[in-house]
Amino acid sequence: MSKSNKEILKIKYQYYFIEAIYNLGIVVFAATLYLYLENIGHNLNEISLFISLFWITSLLTEIPSGVLSDSFGRKNTMIISCVVRAIGLLIIAFSHGELTHLIAGATLTALGESLKSGTWDSWFVDNIKRINSEFPIDKVFSTNGVISQTISIFGGFIGAQFFANINLSYPISLGAILLLITAIVVIFFVKEGDSKYKKQKFKISNSFKEFFTTLNLGYKYFKSNHYFSLVCLTFVPLTIILAGPGNQWQLFFQPDQDNIRTGYIWIFIGVSTLFGTWVIGRIPNLNKYRISILLVNIIINTLCISILVFLENFYVAVFLFLIHVFITAGDEILRITFLHNNIPSENRSTLMSFFYTLEALFTIIGLTLVGMISENFSMGLAWLICAITGFIISFPLLLYVKNKKDVA
């Protein structure tokens, strides 16, 4: 094996290993986090506030974090990400239900996520392309996706069924420890690679200027191109449907903290997601039937949520929820590819960032609505209202898009 191939192999293994430890630190508490927050005294409004703050912080720091990564170096930014997110988790783990701790935890964990987002992938691509500009990185990302999903399934299960059944705070503390271990591994075993990023001067004002420039360009295109705005308005309200089931399923299916069983549900969620992603990619003539599939999916999604909230049978309710997960996994691919087919290449990054901003805003609206209804009435009613609201907004728009001749 040549020296360059050995170096590429080393970089690949480093990439996989760091991703694996970091993802394990995130998923180990993923199936029990909201159970823990409820257990230490936070009500459903405060839990929804936690999720909303996470989204708001991510929204505001995503672009500045990318600028920091380019200026301060991928390795340094990755280390900061691990430490900041670990501190956020430790604040939550040692909290006794204080609202200030909840706010600090949400803000720091979201900031840590933004700092990591794109940074570690960029480190890998930078170093690989430096050795071989023609290296097929798509295969590495695909393999990493499989590894990440496998870790997600089993890491969430172990965290819920073993550690959470001892103490609900243990999975969160373990997540923080794993993130700190990741930082240590990056410090001692990872090289920055191309040092050009360190020569740039990072300015917070410039990063936020870029953020608002992106929003402004997206808004102008959204306003002038009616078809793009229609596509966005068609997809964004679907996040309202997902606001309840996507964030409250732990609390819905685990009404008490005795004998935690969300780890088992987590495994089925992971398998359903993998299966939904696999199936949608194997439908023939997908572009031709894309909107028709989305129409059927939104009907099934709304029906599943509307029915399961009234069921007393736990297993049937979980089965309908897993159908919802399966449908949602395919929807994600359908929506993103449809958007890419209708966005010009010269504005692709800006317009996708604008869409994600809209999606985040609608998610925050959905979470606020779910939190208020859940706290004052019930989670089942919150899920039902959000499902019907999302359906009423999205279904007519999807029908309109389907009837347009220029659908991609």
C-alpha positions, 0 to 999 in steps of 0.5 A: 500500500502506497504512503498516500493510501495509508494516509487516506485510510488513517483519515477515514478511520479517524473520521469514523471513530470521532463521529462514532464517539460524538454520536454515541454521546448524543444518542445515549440520552435521546430516548429519555431526555424529556422523561428526565426533564419531567422527572425533575419538575419541568412542565410541558410548557417548559419542555417545549421551551427547551426544544424551542430554545434549541432551535432558535439558538441553532438558527442564529448560530449555524452560519456564524459557526461555519465562519468560525470553523473556516477562520479558527480551524476545523480541529479547534472548532470541533474541540470547542463544540464537544466542550460546550455541548458537554457543559450544557449537558452537565448543567442539565444533569445536575439541575433540580428543575431550575428554569435558568439551568434549562435555558442555559442547557438548551442554549449551550447544547444547541451552540455545540451542535452548530459548531460541530455541524459541517465542521467535522465533515469539512475536516475530512474533505479538506484532508482527503482532497489535499491527498487525492482530489478525485477521492470518492467521498460519497462512499465514506459519507454513506458508510458513516451514515450506516454506522451512525444509524446503527450507533443511534439505535443501540446507543439509545437503547442502552441509555434508556434500558440500562442507565435510565432505569438506574437513574434518569440523569445517568444517560445525560451525564454519560453523554457529557463524559463521551463528548469530553472523551471525544474532545480529548481524542481530537486534541491528541490524535487529530491533526488540523491538516491544511493550516490556511484556515488559521490565517483568516481573522474571525469577526463575529460582526462579519458572520452575522452580516453573512447570516442576514445577507443570506436571509435577505437574498432568500427573501428577495428570491422567495418574493420574486419567484412564485413557484419557489415560494409555493414549494416552500409553503407546501413543505414547511407546514408539515413541521407542525404535524411533526411537532408533537410526535417528534418531540413528545413521544417519550412522554406520551408512551411513558406516562410514569418513570417506573420501568423505562421502556422507551429504549425498546421503542427507540430501536423500532424508531431507528429500524422504521427510519432506515426502512422508510429511507430504503423503500422511498429510494426504490420506487420506480419513476419517483419524480413522476409520482413524487407529489402523489406520494406526498399527498398519500403520505400526509393523509396516512400521517394525519390518520395515524396520529389522529387515531393513536391518540384515542387508543387505549391499547399501547401496542396498537398505538405504538404500531401506528406511531411507527407507521408515522415514523416510516412515512416521515423518513420517506417524506424527508427525502422527497421534500429535499430532492424536490426542492433541489430540483426547483432551485437554480444552482447559482443560488442553491446554498442561500435558498436552501438556508432560507428554507431551513430558516423558514422550517425552523420558524414553523417548528418553533411555532408548532412546538409552542402550540404543542406545549400550550395545549399539552399543558392546559389540556392533553398531549393527545389533543395537542397532537390531534390539533397540530396534525389537522392544522398541518393537513389543512394547510399542506394538502390544498397546496400539494394539490395545487402544485400537482396540477401545475405543468412545470412540476419538476 
